[in-house]
């Protein structure tokens, strides 16, 4: 699933290529791509025609296009969703689901999704703590790269939960933007095991963990995020290459870059957690 650096890379591309442009027409080629828009394809395409995309916005892992009529197109990238900017005469992608043409007859915006877990939907914008957000994601917390992010409040929120620290870090209502990859990377940098109970997390450890999450996501953003296959790409179809710099995630059996111990993979919430058994020791049982 795309996390903050991957979504921010796509957002920046959309801001550069579609913000300020007026929609001429929208074509839905697969109804599943707009299944979250309850009113259906005709309503979706009709309401978008003639509106101007004013900006591309993001909160955590959530992306939307802010429209001139006060609504937003909320994009769920899912596991394989791509927002591509393509010349009108470019051949259609095999898994093209939605096409947006613009009044300036310039490059069109295409939503491509091989596995159809993602989708687009129109949503009303609401005011939350001084920011305009699609109502569907109004409950999502700020992320560590948000200028208004309050790290002390986020630390208190993490420590108030009674769960494992990684589960808390992945809770988008506490801190947004962090997914499985960057959680493992932040925990490795903070020298914390993913299963540490949040009640045993000190305030200093919480600050270190959130700082590590911000640092690793900033580093990933500089190289376009992490791509393990061709499914995650930016608006120009290019993959990110932070995979080369990962310290924990996906490195089972490879030496820890700090101490040399083989990285260990453990099951976690139907996924996996990667950690160093020496640098990231489990908390002692009470």
ChimeraX attribute file (.defattr): number of C-alpha atoms within 10 A of each C-alpha:
attribute: neighborCount
match mode: 1-to-1
recipient: residues
	/A:1	15
	/A:2	26
	/A:3	20
	/A:4	27
	/A:5	27
	/A:6	25
	/A:7	27
	/A:8	25
	/A:9	20
	/A:10	25
	/A:11	23
	/A:12	16
	/A:13	19
	/A:14	24
	/A:15	16
	/A:16	13
	/A:17	18
	/A:18	22
	/A:19	17
	/A:20	15
	/A:21	18
	/A:22	20
	/A:23	22
	/A:24	17
	/A:25	17
	/A:26	22
	/A:27	16
	/A:28	19
	/A:29	15
	/A:30	15
	/A:31	15
	/A:32	17
	/A:33	25
	/A:34	24
	/A:35	15
	/A:36	18
	/A:37	19
	/A:38	11
	/A:39	12
	/A:40	15
	/A:41	21
	/A:42	11
	/A:43	12
	/A:44	20
	/A:45	19
	/A:46	12
	/A:47	15
	/A:48	22
	/A:49	17
	/A:50	16
	/A:51	19
	/A:52	21
	/A:53	23
	/A:54	19
	/A:55	20
	/A:56	24
	/A:57	20
	/A:58	21
	/A:59	21
	/A:60	23
	/A:61	22
	/A:62	22
	/A:63	23
	/A:64	24
	/A:65	24
	/A:66	24
	/A:67	22
	/A:68	15
	/A:69	15
	/A:70	13
	/A:71	22
	/A:72	28
	/A:73	22
	/A:74	26
	/A:75	23
	/A:76	22
	/A:77	24
	/A:78	15
	/A:79	16
	/A:80	20
	/A:81	28
	/A:82	28
	/A:83	24
	/A:84	25
	/A:85	22
	/A:86	18
	/A:87	12
	/A:88	16
	/A:89	8
	/A:90	9
	/A:91	8
	/A:92	13
	/A:93	13
	/A:94	9
	/A:95	16
	/A:96	19
	/A:97	25
	/A:98	22
	/A:99	22
	/A:100	20
	/A:101	20
	/A:102	21
	/A:103	15
	/A:104	11
	/A:105	11
	/A:106	15
	/A:107	18
	/A:108	22
	/A:109	23
	/A:110	22
	/A:111	25
	/A:112	25
	/A:113	25
	/A:114	16
	/A:115	12
	/A:116	19
	/A:117	14
	/A:118	22
	/A:119	24
	/A:120	23
	/A:121	20
	/A:122	24
	/A:123	20
	/A:124	17
	/A:125	21
	/A:126	17
	/A:127	11
	/A:128	13
	/A:129	9
	/A:130	7
	/A:131	9
	/A:132	16
	/A:133	25
	/A:134	23
	/A:135	16
	/A:136	12
	/A:137	17
	/A:138	17
	/A:139	13
	/A:140	20
	/A:141	19
	/A:142	21
	/A:143	27
	/A:144	25
	/A:145	18
	/A:146	14
	/A:147	8
	/A:148	10
	/A:149	14
	/A:150	13
	/A:151	17
	/A:152	13
	/A:153	12
	/A:154	22
	/A:155	23
	/A:156	15
	/A:157	17
	/A:158	25
	/A:159	21
	/A:160	13
	/A:161	15
	/A:162	13
	/A:163	15
	/A:164	19
	/A:165	26
	/A:166	25
	/A:167	22
	/A:168	21
	/A:169	30
	/A:170	17
	/A:171	17
	/A:172	20
	/A:173	17
	/A:174	20
	/A:175	25
	/A:176	23
	/A:177	31
	/A:178	27
	/A:179	20
	/A:180	20
	/A:181	21
	/A:182	26
	/A:183	28
	/A:184	26
	/A:185	24
	/A:186	27
	/A:187	25
	/A:188	25
	/A:189	21
	/A:190	20
	/A:191	18
	/A:192	25
	/A:193	24
	/A:194	26
	/A:195	17
	/A:196	20
	/A:197	20
	/A:198	21
	/A:199	14
	/A:200	14
	/A:201	20
	/A:202	13
	/A:203	14
	/A:204	9
	/A:205	15
	/A:206	24
	/A:207	18
	/A:208	19
	/A:209	25
	/A:210	24
	/A:211	18
	/A:212	21
	/A:213	27
	/A:214	20
	/A:215	17
	/A:216	20
	/A:217	27
	/A:218	16
	/A:219	15
	/A:220	23
	/A:221	20
	/A:222	13
	/A:223	16
	/A:224	21
	/A:225	27
	/A:226	25
	/A:227	18
	/A:228	12
	/A:229	10
	/A:230	11
	/A:231	19
	/A:232	25
	/A:233	25
	/A:234	24
	/A:235	23
	/A:236	14
	/A:237	15
	/A:238	13
	/A:239	20
	/A:240	24
	/A:241	17
	/A:242	20
	/A:243	16
	/A:244	9
	/A:245	12
	/A:246	18
	/A:247	22
	/A:248	27
	/A:249	22
	/A:250	19
	/A:251	17
	/A:252	17
	/A:253	13
	/A:254	15
	/A:255	16
	/A:256	21
	/A:257	13
	/A:258	12
	/A:259	11
	/A:260	12
	/A:261	16
	/A:262	17
	/A:263	22
	/A:264	20
	/A:265	19
	/A:266	11
	/A:267	9
	/A:268	14
	/A:269	7
	/A:270	6
	/A:271	9
	/A:272	16
	/A:273	24
	/A:274	27
	/A:275	30
	/A:276	29
	/A:277	16
	/A:278	16
	/A:279	19
	/A:280	18
	/A:281	15
	/A:282	14
	/A:283	14
	/A:284	7
	/A:285	6
	/A:286	3
